[in-house]
């Protein structure tokens, strides 16, 4: 910096105070500038804040993860733990979630006919699903409630789409607003929860515990205690999701509907004001390799 201090010359406590106001995009950029900035911009305090205050609160499929206290996780044991947790969530959000039949076995889905949703031309979204369907472990679909749709065998084909007798290919995706799982064909939309985020955090937590034990940061007793604590917390979240499944899926649908309506209104306002920028309301990536803001108001990292 000409005629003054560079950022790296400031006291470390001042640097961290400045960084506490920065977005994930800014912190990610600073990590690339120098080794001292890499360390400071990766500090757990900043990424834990972004993890809980920005990431989890921005996407309905993640909000109940915040019920697990931050000190339950092992991420604090390593200097980049919370950064790795944040980027793990972002990686899972970008990846295809449907690869084999295993991702669908035992899952329950809300079924909507698109003609009763805004995306199908309706004036508003139906609040309640038209059917609730379970894809069982023996690869059979069962109607749990709602309209008497056709039940029968199902499988995932080589194109990673769901196939069921009498129906066109059902294509998987992830809702950009809630990050819940979605499958659809031309006239039907299916929606359910996203267990893969919790699963990925658990895998990362186990890996960091192993790293910390190998490095001598924790002993075997501490590792077992931390592993048991997270396992109990994950079990509590999963059991609550299961016991409140119908209500949770309805909430996901309503939040998705509200976010889509906000996005549509934003796009409409943008079309009436061509000079304004419409990129900040996108939830699906801006193509600039940085952070984009979801319609629910929180940042997400795109690469």
C-alpha positions in Angstrom: 0.0 0.0 0.0 1.5 3.3 -1.1 2.3 5.8 1.7 0.8 3.6 4.4 0.6 0.1 5.9 -0.3 -2.9 3.9 -3.0 -5.2 5.3 -0.4 -7.7 6.4 1.4 -5.1 8.5 -1.7 -4.5 10.7 -1.9 -6.1 14.1 -3.5 -9.6 13.8 -6.4 -8.7 16.0 -7.2 -5.7 13.7 -7.1 -8.0 10.7 -9.5 -10.4 12.3 -11.8 -7.6 13.2 -11.9 -6.4 9.6 -12.4 -10.0 8.3 -15.4 -10.5 10.7 -17.3 -8.1 8.4 -16.3 -9.8 5.1 -18.4 -12.2 3.0 -17.3 -15.7 2.0 -16.5 -14.4 -1.4 -14.1 -11.8 0.0 -12.5 -14.2 2.4 -12.0 -16.7 -0.4 -10.3 -14.1 -2.5 -8.0 -13.0 0.4 -6.9 -16.6 0.9 -5.3 -16.5 -2.5 -3.2 -13.4 -1.9 -0.4 -14.6 0.4 0.5 -17.2 3.1 -0.3 -14.8 6.0 -3.6 -13.9 4.5 -4.3 -17.6 3.8 -4.1 -18.4 7.5 -6.0 -15.3 8.6 -8.8 -15.7 6.1 -9.2 -19.4 6.9 -9.6 -18.9 10.6 -12.4 -21.0 12.2 -14.1 -18.0 13.7 -14.9 -16.4 10.4 -16.1 -19.6 8.6 -18.1 -20.8 11.6 -20.0 -17.5 11.5 -20.6 -17.9 7.8 -21.6 -21.6 8.2 -24.3 -20.9 10.8 -25.4 -17.3 10.1 -25.3 -17.3 6.3 -25.2 -20.8 4.9 -27.5 -22.9 7.1 -30.1 -20.1 7.5 -30.3 -19.4 3.7 -31.5 -22.9 2.6 -34.5 -24.6 4.2 -33.0 -28.1 3.7 -30.1 -27.1 6.0 -31.8 -25.1 8.8 -32.2 -27.9 11.3 -28.5 -28.7 11.1 -28.0 -25.5 13.2 -29.7 -27.4 16.1 -26.3 -29.2 16.5 -24.2 -27.0 18.8 -21.0 -25.9 17.1 -18.8 -27.3 19.9 -20.2 -30.8 19.1 -18.3 -30.9 15.9 -14.6 -31.6 15.6 -14.1 -28.9 13.1 -12.6 -26.5 15.7 -9.7 -29.0 16.2 -7.9 -28.0 13.0 -7.2 -24.5 11.7 -9.3 -24.9 8.5 -12.0 -27.1 10.0 -15.0 -24.7 9.6 -13.7 -23.7 6.2 -13.8 -27.3 5.2 -17.3 -27.7 6.6 -18.5 -24.7 4.6 -16.9 -25.9 1.4 -18.2 -29.5 1.9 -21.8 -28.2 2.0 -21.2 -26.1 -1.1 -19.6 -29.1 -2.9 -22.6 -31.3 -2.1 -25.0 -28.6 -3.3 -23.3 -28.6 -6.7 -23.0 -32.3 -7.2 -25.6 -34.6 -8.7 -27.3 -36.3 -5.8 -28.8 -39.2 -7.8 -26.3 -41.8 -8.9 -27.8 -45.2 -8.1 -31.0 -46.7 -6.7 -29.5 -46.4 -3.2 -30.0 -42.7 -3.0 -33.8 -43.3 -3.4 -34.5 -46.4 -1.3 -36.6 -45.6 1.7 -37.3 -42.0 0.7 -40.7 -40.3 0.8 -41.7 -37.7 -1.8 -44.5 -35.1 -2.1 -46.1 -35.3 -5.6 -47.5 -32.2 -7.3 -49.2 -31.9 -10.7 -47.6 -28.9 -12.3 -50.9 -27.6 -13.6 -51.6 -26.6 -10.0 -48.3 -24.9 -9.6 -47.0 -21.5 -10.8 -44.4 -23.2 -12.9 -47.2 -25.0 -14.7 -49.2 -21.8 -15.3 -51.4 -21.7 -12.2 -51.9 -18.3 -10.4 -50.6 -19.8 -7.2 -49.1 -23.0 -5.8 -51.3 -25.6 -4.1 -50.2 -25.6 -0.5 -50.8 -29.4 0.1 -49.2 -32.2 -2.0 -51.5 -34.2 -4.3 -50.0 -37.4 -3.1 -47.3 -38.7 -0.8 -45.2 -41.6 -2.2 -42.6 -43.9 -0.7 -39.9 -45.5 -2.8 -39.2 -48.6 -0.8 -36.0 -50.6 -0.2 -37.3 -53.3 -2.5 -37.6 -50.8 -5.4 -41.4 -50.5 -5.3 -43.4 -47.2 -5.1 -46.2 -47.1 -2.6 -48.9 -44.4 -2.3 -49.0 -43.3 1.4 -51.8 -40.7 1.0 -53.5 -38.5 -1.5 -54.6 -39.4 -5.0 -54.6 -43.1 -6.0 -51.6 -43.0 -8.4 -50.2 -46.1 -10.0 -47.8 -48.1 -7.7 -45.2 -50.4 -9.1 -41.5 -51.2 -9.5 -38.9 -48.4 -10.2 -35.3 -48.2 -11.0 -32.6 -45.6 -11.9 -31.4 -45.9 -15.5 -28.0 -45.3 -17.0 -28.9 -41.6 -17.5 -29.5 -41.3 -13.8 -33.2 -40.7 -14.2 -36.0 -42.4 -12.3 -38.0 -44.9 -14.4 -41.3 -46.4 -13.4 -43.8 -48.3 -15.6 -46.3 -46.1 -17.2 -44.4 -42.8 -16.6 -41.9 -40.8 -18.7 -38.3 -40.5 -17.3 -38.3 -38.5 -14.1 -35.3 -36.2 -14.0 -33.5 -35.3 -10.8 -32.3 -31.9 -9.8 -31.8 -29.7 -6.7 -34.1 -26.8 -5.9 -31.9 -23.7 -6.0 -33.8 -22.0 -3.2 -34.2 -24.6 -0.5 -31.6 -27.1 -1.7 -34.1 -29.9 -1.3 -34.1 -32.8 -3.8 -36.5 -32.4 -6.7 -37.5 -34.9 -9.5 -39.8 -34.0 -12.3 -41.1 -34.7 -15.8 -43.3 -32.5 -18.0 -46.5 -32.7 -15.9 -45.4 -33.8 -12.4 -43.0 -32.5 -9.7 -41.7 -34.5 -6.8 -39.9 -33.0 -3.8 -38.2 -34.4 -0.7 -35.5 -33.7 1.9 -31.7 -33.8 1.4 -30.0 -36.2 3.8 -26.7 -36.0 1.9 -25.7 -32.8 3.6 -25.8 -34.3 7.1 -24.0 -37.4 5.8 -21.2 -35.4 4.2 -20.6 -33.4 7.4 -20.5 -36.6 9.4 -17.8 -38.0 7.1 -15.8 -34.8 7.4 -16.1 -34.8 11.1 -14.9 -38.4 11.3 -11.9 -37.6 9.1 -10.9 -34.5 11.2 -11.2 -36.6 14.4 -8.8 -39.2 12.8 -6.4 -36.4 11.7 -6.4 -34.8 15.2 -5.9 -38.2 16.9 -3.0 -39.0 14.6 -1.4 -35.6 15.2 -1.7 -36.1 18.9 -4.1 -33.2 19.4 -6.6 -35.5 21.1 -6.3 -38.9 22.7 -8.4 -41.9 22.0 -10.8 -41.2 24.8 -11.4 -37.7 23.6 -11.9 -38.9 20.1 -14.5 -41.5 21.1 -16.3 -38.9 23.2 -16.5 -36.4 20.4 -17.5 -39.0 17.9 -20.3 -40.3 20.2 -21.5 -36.7 20.8 -21.9 -36.0 17.1 -23.5 -39.4 16.5 -26.1 -38.7 19.2 -26.8 -35.2 17.7 -27.2 -36.6 14.2 -29.5 -39.3 15.5 -31.7 -36.6 17.1 -31.9 -34.5 14.0 -32.7 -37.6 11.8 -35.3 -38.9 14.2 -37.0 -35.5 14.3 -37.0 -35.4 10.5 -38.6 -38.8 10.4 -41.2 -38.2 13.1 -42.2 -34.8 11.6 -41.7 -35.8 7.9 -45.0 -34.7 6.6 -44.8 -31.3 8.3 -41.2 -30.8 7.2 -41.9 -31.6 3.6 -44.8 -29.2 3.5 -42.6 -26.5 5.0 -40.0 -27.2 2.4 -42.6 -26.9 -0.3 -44.0 -23.6 1.1 -40.6 -22.1 1.5 -39.7 -23.1 -2.1 -43.0 -21.6 -3.3 -42.3 -18.4 -1.5 -38.7 -18.1 -2.7 -39.8 -18.9 -6.3 -42.4 -16.2 -6.1 -39.9 -13.6 -4.8 -37.5 -14.6 -7.6 -40.2 -14.3 -10.2 -41.2 -10.8 -8.9 -37.5 -9.8 -8.9 -37.1 -11.0 -12.5 -40.3 -9.1 -13.5 -39.0 -5.9 -11.8 -35.7 -6.4 -13.6 -37.4 -6.7 -17.0 -39.2 -3.4 -16.3 -35.9 -1.8 -15.4 -33.4 -3.0 -18.0 -30.6 -0.9 -16.6 -30.6 -2.7 -13.2 -28.5 -5.7 -12.5 -30.5 -9.0 -12.1 -27.6 -11.2 -11.1 -27.7 -10.7 -7.3 -31.0 -12.5 -7.0 -29.8 -15.7 -8.7 -29.7 -18.9 -6.7 -28.1 -21.0 -9.4 -24.7 -19.4 -9.9 -23.6 -16.2 -11.6 -20.8 -17.7 -13.6 -18.1 -15.5 -11.9 -16.8 -18.2 -9.7 -17.7 -16.4 -6.5 -20.5 -16.1 -4.0 -24.1 -15.6 -5.1 -27.1 -14.6 -3.0 -30.0 -16.9 -2.9 -33.6 -15.6 -2.9 -33.8 -16.4 0.8 -31.1 -13.9 1.4 -27.9 -15.8 2.2 -24.7 -16.3 0.3 -23.6 -19.5 -1.4 -20.3 -20.3 -3.0 -20.1 -21.3 -6.6 -17.0 -22.4 -8.5 
